[in-house]
Amino acid sequence: HHTIVKGDVMAWLKKEREPYQLIYVCLRQKHYRLSKSSTFDALSGHPHLLERTIASLAEGGLLIVSSLLPAFKLDPSVQKKYKCRDISRQMSPSDLPRGGKNFRCWEISRS
C-alpha cells in the first residue's frame, strides 16, 4: 500500500490532496531539474518544499528529511515553526562515503 513517486515534486505537491502518515525527502543534489525551463535549488528552496510537504501530512504524520550536501543546513524558519529533531547519528549508515560526514537527517512534525 506504499507509493513511490519520481518526478516534479513541486507539481505533485501542488495537486496532491491525500494526507500521508510518512513522507521521506532526500536532498542529494544542490540543483534538480524540474522541467526544461526550471530548476530547484535545494539549499535556498527547501523551506518552501518542506512547507508544501508538511501540508500533505496527516494529523500526527511525520516528515523525514535527509541530505548529503556539505553546505546544507535546515532553515531556521522551519526549525522555529515545526518540531524538528536531528536524527543524523541514529540514521547514518556505516557505508556512506567519507564516513557519513555530510549526512544530516531530521524528523519533522507539526508542533
Summary of the structure (lengths in Angstrom):
residues: 111
radius of gyration: 14.0
end to end distance: 27.4
largest distance: 39.1
contacts: 263
relative contact order: 0.20
helix: 32%
strand: 32%
